[in-house]
Amino acid sequence: GDFPGRFKRIAELADAVIIDEAHHFRNPGSYGDPESGEGRSRYYKLYDLLDDSVRPKTLFMLTATPINNKLSDFRHMTELFTRRDEAYFARTIGVNNLRARFNNMEKALRRLLGEEVLDSGESIVEATDYLSRDETFQQLVVQRSRAYVKESQIGENESSTVLFPKRTPPKVADYSIRKTYGRLLDLIEKAFAKENPLFTLPIYYPLAYYKGEDESIDPFEEERQKQVVGLIRTLFLKRFESSVYALELSCYRLMRKLLAFLEVHSETDSEKKRLERWKLQNADSLNYATQRQYSLWEDEEDEEWEDDVIPEEFLQDVEELSREEYKVEEMIAETVLDLDQIINFLVETQKFEPKHDDKLKKLIRLLNSKDLKDKKVIVFTEFADTGRYLRKQLVDGGIEGIA
């Protein structure tokens, strides 16, 4: 569509912009082409929309997690309205250079907490205490707790008092990860070990296989690629914890992307034969993975499953790397090892049935308990694949009134 034109129209009409889950804009992403909008990330598209030169507008960003593991997360969101004017707060809160201010705070936090800073649950209390005493955060961040709301209503008309639901102690349903996942747990633990991991994902970190001089590598881009690999590995672990089916679908999707990489980069006869031999050797697992999708989501009208193991658009999306610049042969070898690892996962997930899912059993037992049997219950899960799996199994398990 005409993104620049549509955004310009919104920018001309809006007096205020409210962004919920604003942490999705803590990483700028691709700058792209500002004129056409081509390749421009959603951060920069929003940055364009908020242009005050078109029409001044008030911006509200709502999030419970403005910072992930770097203070630059918060700075990037702030720059949506400061427009990268480093002296934006010079007259208001005495910050003459915003970037320098955040860099100094980051250094202070690292001295206080070590290199992990905010990426550790153990450090978050100390980090929060530090940030809450910082004037920049005090001026820019508005936090509203229940205690604050109640206190602010003292002396106000009692009829307008906000009522919060009464909290009750959480009911913990103990379940066995070992009983649920079996040997798959051992495979995951070994593959995702911090030291010498078996899952390397070279297609997302090509600069690790760059043949040129280190000085010619953009440090920012190399760090970004490294973080992408770390993010994918973390996501796999989170989906594994969520449900076997969420993990299995991730394996299936990644497998197709890795195969597309091999399809594009296998040039020599031996490389092409190796790829075809791998597909023949693992044909049963490839076919099973496809059939599993149909059987699991047969009631999903909006799901379209590809008959091809490697969809054409996957091949089109692969950026072909030059063998003069990259160690493509080594990347191919590592990618085949990653595929072997995925097949190992799929072999184990194929053995899995809902009756093995101890977590699911405990959830059904909890929903059937006298405390919850006649109550409305909302089940939260981070992944849609787990949500679909749960819905199907809860219906099959006799739970009534599933929406």
ABEGO torsion letter per residue (X at the ends): XBAAAAAAAAAAABABBBBBGAAAAABAEBAEBAAAGBGBBAAAAAAAAABAAABBBBBBBBBABABAABAAAAAAAAAAAAGGBAAAAAAAAGBABAAAAAAAAAAAAAAAAEAAEAABAAAAAAAAAAAAABAAAAAABBBBBAAAAAAAABGBBAAABBBBBBBBBBBBBBBBAAAAAEAAAAAAAAAABABGBABAGAAABAAAABABBAAABBAAAAAAAAAAAAAAAAAAAAAAAABAAAAAAAAAAAAAAAAAAAAAABABAAAAAAAAAAAAAAAAAAAAAAAAAAAAAAABAABBBBABABBAAAAAABBBBBAAABBAAAAAAAAAAAAAAAAAAAAAAAABBAAABAAAAAAAAAAABAAAAABBBBBBBABAAAAAAAAAAAAAAGBBGBX
